[in-house]
Amino acid sequence: MTKEYTKEYKSYKKNDRDDDRYSDDMDDMMGDDRKGRKFSGGNKKKSCRFTAGEEDVANISYKNPRFLATFMTEHGKIVPRRITGNCAYVQRLLAQEIKRARNLALLGYVSIGPSSN
């Protein structure tokens, strides 16, 4: 190896490559939003309203079917944790109490059906 080659090699940086993943010409063709891509909504982490102090965990009871119905869809399914933002503990409690209320016929298993019109 010659001295000239080693000097060139040491000054060679990763950013100096010609075969970058997206060259400037490619960015112009694809638009400016290629590198700084922003996703539309839904990126914010939801916080559990029970542990934040907005609601009390004591409200979660099978005896309060109106409150439990807010965590169910129109079709009677329990809304998942990623949608409601509840923590795992509260979500398990909600699911347990909704199932108890269904068993005692305070809440329906299916609220909308073919004969509901």
Buried (B, 14 or more C-beta within 10 A) or exposed (E): EEEEEEEEEEEEEEEEEEEEEEEEEEEEEEEEEEEEEEEEEEEEEEEBBBEEEEBEEEEBBBEBBEBBBEBBEEEBEBBEBEEBBBBEEBBEBBBEBBBBBBEEEBBBEEBEEEEEE
